[in-house]
Amino acid sequence: MAEDPLVIVSVIIALGAVSKLVSDRVGVPNVVFLLALGIAIGPEGVGFFTASLSDDQLSLFVDIAVAVIIFEGAFSLTRSKIRATPRPTLYLVTVGSAITFVGLGLVIRWLLGLQWTISFLVSALLVATGPTVITPVLEQISVPEKVSSILETEGIVNDPVASVLGAVVFSIVIGSISVTGEGDIVADFVSQVAIGVLFGLVTVFALAFVLRRFSNSVRDSRIVVLAAALLSYTVASQFATEAGVVSVAVAGLAMGNIDIPFRDEIAGFNGTISNIILSAVYIVLAALIQFENIVELGLAGVGVVLIAMFVIRPLAVFVSTYDSEFSLNQRAFIAAIGPRGIIPAATATLFSLQLSSAGVANATSVVNLVFLVILVTVVTEAGGAPLIARSLNIVPMTTLIIGGGDVARLLADNLDERGENPVIVERDDNVVSSLQAAGYSVVRGDGTDTDTLEKAGARNAEMLIAATKDDAVNVLACQIARSTFDVEVLISLVNDQTKAAAFNDIGVSTLTPTAATVNGIEELVALPTLSEWRETTHHRQKFAEETVISDIVDGETIDAIDLPDQAVLVLIKRDTEFIVPTQETVLRKGDHVTIFGRSGAVKKARELLTENG
């Protein structure tokens, strides 16, 4: 066993770095390896590191980690992500959290027979599905923007909610709040949140003023932001136990959505610091695990975990997303991804130590049950997220758009309306910032660079559209997409009409500004009614194309298929044959169909034609 603190810290940081490299290589979230490494070097493993931190030492260590991690997570939550699914997200962090808190509390009381207060203390902590697990999961897989947005927002909001809720219940267990004083319980919860919000907003105003007025370098800005986050957490915590968590969450969320100097550079720095601290915290907390205590929970403990995963989580998600824009498979994926992370682990450890010191019965059950839920959900839900996404068929094929000008924006808007997954690649920092602020999915970099294209999702792209004003960039981007990533459909804007033939020779479909203008004018002259329709109803009615993959409709006549009202199939391409369908036409898997109708009906028709099973 190592005793030199410097050796221990160095090894932990090195293991964290190795874990990150391995996770990126194999496509499994980093937290899975961090927990495994912590257990491996702890008393349950080789015994290199024995976590013997005192209550105060652990509290200090965890406080610093929580402050940085929550601030960084909230800083990355932009308005566009919140706006992606405002109503379902609001329901999930309110109604969904309430279902989790009450449901889990009742299940723990029923299966384990713990006292009511301890049962609801554990359920309060397990409300959190933090960004420290969710964000790495979403970095490993490509899911629709609205799915990732609701999961990230839930994690960032629920971290402080679970901390404050847990602190209130903890106060009841210790006896500082009367169990009969329901008004006092609510008042304590509200006051902690209010104090945290107040200090968070004060931090934002002060920090924004300092950065805009006095900061002249990226380095200074990074240091000032990190110091402000820690100070906000510390000062707020002096007034109310868990107000510091709320404070840094509010400060991070606000700072990430206002105009400050070097915003992107600050975000990158915060992410680096957060990764280092996250690695250390997970390894240290994993080393505190004592499997014999977890095993003592027996089948009842396993039952709690299974009900949490397969009953309570799905119930919370399906109630919160009822009658929303999410498909059934997307709702199922959200329900399947609810891993618990650093906040419940750290807080449960501290609470158990303090409850044990106070002589409260079943105190160790808090940390044991929380760690059991964390271990199982991280391994199965976080580790299995890529497989779950593929099995539910929610991994969207990406459409890459090279260039971030007006054409790219309009293209992205139209593709997004059709349910596609457009990603813009742009190298100009100012344009990237503008696109991000407007809510576009954008990757900074050169569209002719292989690494940039891979980062943007080229390996899962079905189409690349080159829309820059430089024809050399456009043709090179198309060539790399075809030769390196085997992108099937290549489309390019050709600014110099004389070069269109060269693009066509290498299999790139082209559009020139001159031809587009002529075609548009010709349509206005020859098809005025169609042009008028496009101008007046294109947001309510539209065409869409889809490939039939559903077993349900395979071999069925169109008349027998339950297509939505106001959606019709107007054209079928089968192999090289084009078919204008009638009600007696039989659909086959692999048919490429064109659908026309109202936007909502067209969307439902596409889902029907691609539904699994």
Secondary structure, 3 states (H helix, E strand, C coil): CCCCHHHHHHHHHHHHHHHHHHHHHHCCCHHHHHHHHHHHHCCCCCCCCCCCCCHHHHHHHHHHHHHHHHHHHHHCCCHHHHHHCHHHHHHHHHHHHHHHHHHHHHHHHHHHCCCHHHHHHHHHHCCCCCHHHHHHHHHHCCCCHHHHHHHHHHHHHHHHHHHHHHHHHHHHHHCCCCCCCHHHHHHHHHHHHHHHHHHHHHHHHHHHHHHHHHCCCHHHHHHHHHHHHHHHHHHHHHHCCCHHHHHHHHHHHHHCCCCCCCHHHHHHHHHHHHHHHHHHHHHHHHHCCCHHHHHCCHHHHHHHHHHHHHHHHHHHHHHHCCCCCCCHHHHHHHHHCCCCCHHHHHHHHHHHHHHHHCCCCCHHHHHHHHHHHHHHHHHHHHCCHHHHHHHCCCCCCEEEEECCCHHHHHHHHHHHHCCCEEEEEECCHHHHHHHHHCCCCEEECCCCCHHHHHHCCHHHEEEEEECCCCHHHHHHHHHHHHHHHCCCEEEEECCCHHHHHHHHHCCCEEECHHHHHHHHHHHHHHCHHHHHHHHHHCCCEEEEEEECCCCCCCCCEHHHCCCCCCEEEEEEEECCEEECCCCCCECCCCCEEEEEEEHHHHHHHHHHHCCCC
